Amino acid sequence: MYKINLLKTLTFLFFAITISVGATNNTDQTSSAEQESPVKNLKIEIKEYINHHLLDSYDFTFFSYTNDAGEHKYVSAPLPVILIDNGLKIFSSSKFHHGESVAEVDGDYYVVYHNKIYKTDALGTIESDEAHHATNEKPMDFSITKNVVFIIFVGLFMLLIFSRMANSYKNNPMPKGIGRLFEPLILFIRNDIAIPNIGEKHYRKYMSYLLTVFFFIWIINLLGLTPLGVNVTNNIAVTLALALVTYFITTFSGNKNYWKHVFWMPDVPWPMKIILAPIELLGTFIKPFSLMIRLYANITAGHIVMMSIIGLMFVFKNWIGSSLSFGLALALALLELLVAALQAYIFTMLSALYFGSAVEEHDHH
Amino acid sequence: MEIPTIVGAGLIVIGAGLGIGRIGGSAMDAIARQPEASGKIQTAMLIAAALIEGIGFAALFAA
């Protein structure tokens, strides 16, 4: 977590939080830093672009470009910002104007600094300590950011698709339409993930969670490969929430045997039991922690490599480099297609494995 | 990033790569020996690979 904070702190948002009123274009002058050596600048720009891509944002930017007059234009849609700071405050993120101007709401001033909202004065002063962490007061932030929009979108999409599918089975046992695509996947999760890992007796209880988490991660990973710039699963907070649900389900469905194996492992000499108990207890936390890190790191690494390869195109600026990076990006996109499904599968699989260990019934002698 | 960090990250990647490579190789041997058990072997292989990968990523983030 420390590393993430560091990354966020180091990230200088050149493209900032880009806002435009009513999805129209906004302009601002390019920064004076661009008069320095062009190659180094390009590399820094690519790095900043990648860092910017990996972060959540308060608006939905489709793309930005610099026009002939040297003005930076953004094509984007603002999203609502919801703050709790002496009462509920809701306003459009267009008030921030690329994160560069101060938003005034009912006499209070807010500014976006390193992708976080801080309370400030009319001039937008940011006080920082030696480590360059801002010390301004931070309001409670419940904003509908880009990630939240896509989580809600995928949730509604799944609700629509799967409830329609479920209804179509009432009259007709044969799958119809999109059900033909999803039925084998659902059967795969039941027959190859849930039943072997959890067991014939208990698996039904966990099917709803396993199916939900599989399709949620899969669909949202696939959306991350589109040019929309969606990257929900490379936000560690999202994967933390997913892993926490797995952790809670495992913990609350743990039976007598499960806890016995954690705290007082049977059939082991007693000095070993004393050593094993803390390790096993720690293990119950490490399991969801590794789920969180795995999904987050895989998707983040994929996005970074992909964008770096696309960035090569702008570094080389000749036909060899461009064709090379295009070919590599295509190959990598195909690999990412596999990774998107594989990570969803692994998350579901390991969740099922943990649930299975929680409800397993041993017949000890 | 300092040089020791980069070297450490490289070592982590080498270790994780060796581990996953061994798992993949052994799984292939096993499938060649018993093609009818390939489904189960693949599942076990993926789980083991995922666990190694998880440790690898955790170490990379620490680096």
Interface residues (C-beta under 8 A of the other chain):
Chain A: K3 D192 P196 S290 L291 I293 R294 A297 N298 A301 L342 Y345 I346 M349 L350 L353
Chain B: G39 T43 L46 I47 A50 L51 E53 G54 I55 F57 A58 L60 F61 A62
